[in-house]
């Protein structure tokens, strides 16, 4: 492809991304300083190569899937974040009171706001998570909150209604036994040790031990699930704003995929590539009518994927710039990193 043809393809892709309207030769003459006839010939050649498609409603062209792929591989440059965007994201990463998963969820929410695309977080925490502390907080009307946290900052809390026949002191005593015996236990082993080591002890001391046992058992099970995998999707309804998805049946079809664990897990499939990677159409393995741009992170025993899902007419330079910034922040190893 000649330099002029590359410039032409770049102009057409970026114009179509911005307007969602087919691009005609007249609008390109001034930018490329060529005659309308020359532009039409070059457009016809790019169409022959498979980088452009003719829109049946007008004489203009739109990028093909291969046209987008050529653009992101050879012509696009990531857009730098504005000062305001940088401040918003850095405020999250510098807040060390947030658990990593909560920080990433907050980033996912902000990304959707900034881009108007759907953002997805798929996190996996390693089995290195160990029990750090168990607490119970008495509330009014015989309610309580059980709080469990791991050494990697994962926290689970559950609210329970305690039968009047059980004293809060008995729950507190059980909590003390758990803290004494199970602190440092890998999360995936806690439920087994609770069953075979803690349950016999409280059965010997507390009459209605089954109720108290179930409180901690449910909390530990939920924590184990949370420590295993986390999925957070933000901005699904933003797809409704894109002209590509003005067909109700098409929107429903794509929306349903976000509710299917098997399909959404395809976004998280690790292809061994670092940095920010772009998957257009069928390459995404999620849906042939979308683009998925994603990056992976590895931090303090946890790993996962942050992805942005939108139309193939996506603002690639902006999205890649955002994810590149987040990738750099999440994978920092110095003291200033998250």
JOTA-V331369 format. One record per residue. N is the residue number from 1. RES is the residue in one letter. PSI is psi as a letter, one per 30 degrees, with the letter a starting at -180 (NA if undefined). D_CENTER is the distance of its C-alpha to the mean C-alpha in Angstrom with 1 decimal. Layout:
BEGIN
n={N/N}
res={RES/RES}
psi={PSI/PSI}
d_center={D_CENTER/D_CENTER}
END
This chain:
BEGIN
n={1/2/3/4/5/6/7/8/9/10/11/12/13/14/15/16/17/18/19/20/21/22/23/24/25/26/27/28/29/30/31/32/33/34/35/36/37/38/39/40/41/42/43/44/45/46/47/48/49/50/51/52/53/54/55/56/57/58/59/60/61/62/63/64/65/66/67/68/69/70/71/72/73/74/75/76/77/78/79/80/81/82/83/84/85/86/87/88/89/90/91/92/93/94/95/96/97/98/99/100/101/102/103/104/105/106/107/108/109/110/111/112/113/114/115/116/117/118/119/120/121/122/123/124/125/126/127/128/129/130/131/132/133/134/135/136/137/138/139/140/141/142/143/144/145/146/147/148/149/150/151/152/153/154/155/156/157/158/159/160/161/162/163/164/165/166/167/168/169/170/171/172/173/174/175/176/177/178/179/180/181/182/183/184/185/186/187/188/189/190/191/192/193/194/195/196/197/198/199/200/201/202/203/204/205/206/207/208/209/210/211/212/213/214/215/216/217/218/219/220/221/222/223/224/225/226/227/228/229/230/231/232/233/234/235/236/237/238/239/240/241/242/243/244/245/246/247/248/249/250/251/252/253/254/255/256/257/258/259/260/261/262/263/264/265/266/267/268/269/270/271/272/273/274/275/276/277/278/279/280/281/282/283/284/285/286/287/288/289/290/291/292/293/294/295/296/297/298/299/300/301/302/303/304/305/306/307/308/309/310/311/312/313/314/315/316/317/318/319/320/321/322/323/324/325/326/327/328/329/330/331/332/333/334/335/336/337/338}
res={X/X/X/X/X/X/X/X/X/X/X/X/X/X/X/X/X/X/X/X/X/X/X/X/X/X/X/X/X/X/X/X/X/X/X/X/X/X/X/X/X/X/X/X/X/X/X/X/X/X/X/X/X/X/X/X/X/X/X/X/X/X/X/X/X/X/X/X/X/X/X/X/X/X/X/X/X/X/X/X/X/X/X/X/X/X/X/X/X/X/X/X/X/X/X/X/X/X/X/X/X/X/X/X/X/X/X/X/X/X/X/X/X/X/X/X/X/X/X/X/X/X/X/X/X/X/X/X/X/X/X/X/X/X/X/X/X/X/X/X/X/X/X/X/X/X/X/X/X/X/X/X/X/X/X/X/X/X/X/X/X/X/X/X/X/X/X/X/X/X/X/X/X/X/X/X/X/X/X/X/X/X/X/X/X/X/X/X/X/X/X/X/X/X/X/X/X/X/X/X/X/X/X/X/X/X/X/X/X/X/X/X/X/X/X/X/X/X/X/X/X/X/X/X/X/X/X/X/X/X/X/X/X/X/X/X/X/X/X/X/X/X/X/X/X/X/X/X/X/X/X/X/X/X/X/X/X/X/X/X/X/X/X/X/X/X/X/X/X/X/X/X/X/X/X/X/X/X/X/X/X/X/X/X/X/X/X/X/X/X/X/X/X/X/X/X/X/X/X/X/X/X/X/X/X/X/X/X/X/X/X/X/X/X/X/X/X/X/X/X/X/X/X/X/X/X/X/X/X/X/X/X/X/X/X/X/X/X}
psi={k/l/e/e/e/e/e/e/e/e/e/e/e/e/e/e/e/e/f/g/k/k/k/l/e/e/f/f/e/e/e/f/h/l/l/e/e/e/e/e/e/e/e/e/e/e/e/e/f/g/f/l/k/k/k/f/f/l/f/l/l/l/k/l/e/f/e/e/e/e/e/f/e/f/f/k/k/k/k/k/l/l/e/e/e/e/e/e/e/f/e/e/f/f/i/f/f/k/l/e/e/e/e/e/e/e/e/e/e/e/e/e/e/e/f/g/l/k/k/k/k/j/k/k/k/l/g/f/k/l/k/e/k/k/l/k/j/k/l/l/h/g/l/l/k/k/k/k/l/l/f/g/g/k/k/k/k/k/k/l/j/k/k/f/f/k/k/e/e/e/e/e/e/e/e/e/e/e/e/e/f/f/k/f/k/k/e/f/f/e/e/e/e/e/e/f/e/e/e/e/e/f/f/f/f/k/e/h/f/e/e/e/e/e/e/e/e/e/e/e/e/e/e/e/e/e/f/d/k/k/k/k/k/k/h/e/f/f/f/f/f/k/f/f/h/f/k/e/e/e/e/e/e/e/e/f/e/f/f/j/e/e/e/f/f/f/e/f/k/j/g/g/k/l/a/k/k/k/j/k/b/f/f/f/g/e/k/f/g/l/k/k/k/l/l/l/l/j/j/h/f/l/l/a/k/k/k/k/k/a/l/f/h/l/i/e/e/e/e/e/e/e/e/e/e/e/e/e/e/f/g/k/f/l/f/f/l/NA}
d_center={36.1/38.2/37.0/37.9/36.0/32.9/33.4/33.9/30.8/28.8/30.4/30.0/26.2/25.6/28.0/26.5/23.0/24.5/26.9/25.9/29.7/31.5/33.1/36.9/39.2/40.9/37.8/37.5/41.1/41.2/38.0/39.2/42.9/43.9/45.9/44.4/46.0/44.4/41.0/41.6/42.8/39.8/37.4/39.4/39.1/35.3/35.2/37.5/35.1/32.3/30.2/31.2/32.0/34.6/33.7/36.3/36.6/37.6/38.9/35.7/33.2/29.4/27.3/26.9/23.9/25.9/26.6/22.9/22.6/25.7/24.6/21.3/23.2/26.4/26.5/23.3/22.9/19.7/20.3/20.6/19.0/21.5/22.9/21.5/17.9/18.5/20.0/17.3/14.7/17.4/18.5/15.4/15.7/19.4/19.2/19.9/20.6/16.9/15.5/12.8/10.3/11.6/11.4/7.7/7.3/10.0/8.6/5.8/9.1/11.2/9.5/10.0/13.5/14.3/13.6/14.2/11.6/8.9/5.3/2.7/1.9/5.3/8.0/11.6/14.4/17.7/20.9/22.2/21.2/24.6/26.0/26.8/28.3/29.1/30.4/31.8/32.3/35.2/34.9/37.5/39.0/38.4/34.6/32.6/29.0/28.2/25.8/24.6/22.7/22.2/23.1/19.5/18.8/17.4/19.3/20.3/22.9/24.8/27.7/30.9/34.3/36.9/40.2/43.2/44.9/42.5/43.0/40.1/41.9/41.4/37.6/37.8/40.0/37.6/34.8/37.2/38.0/34.4/33.7/36.9/36.3/32.6/31.1/29.7/29.2/26.1/23.9/24.4/28.2/28.5/29.0/31.8/33.5/33.3/35.1/37.8/38.4/37.6/38.6/42.2/42.7/41.7/43.6/46.6/46.2/44.7/46.1/43.0/40.8/38.8/37.3/36.3/35.0/32.7/31.2/30.0/29.3/26.8/25.1/24.9/23.6/20.7/20.0/20.2/17.6/15.3/16.1/15.5/12.1/9.4/7.2/6.1/6.4/8.0/10.8/11.9/15.4/15.0/15.8/19.2/20.1/20.0/23.5/22.4/21.4/24.6/25.6/24.8/24.9/22.3/19.9/20.5/20.0/16.5/15.5/17.0/14.7/11.6/14.0/15.1/13.6/15.5/14.2/10.5/11.1/12.5/9.2/9.2/12.9/14.0/16.6/17.8/17.0/16.0/14.9/13.2/13.9/14.5/15.1/17.3/18.6/19.8/18.3/14.7/16.1/14.0/16.5/19.3/19.0/15.6/14.2/10.9/10.4/8.3/9.2/9.6/10.9/13.9/15.2/18.1/17.8/14.1/11.8/8.4/6.0/3.7/4.9/7.1/9.5/13.0/16.6/18.3/20.0/17.0/17.7/16.9/18.5/16.7/13.1/14.2/15.8/12.9/10.7/14.0/14.6/11.5/12.2/15.7/15.2/13.2/15.7/18.7/21.4/23.9/24.5/22.9/19.4/17.1}
END
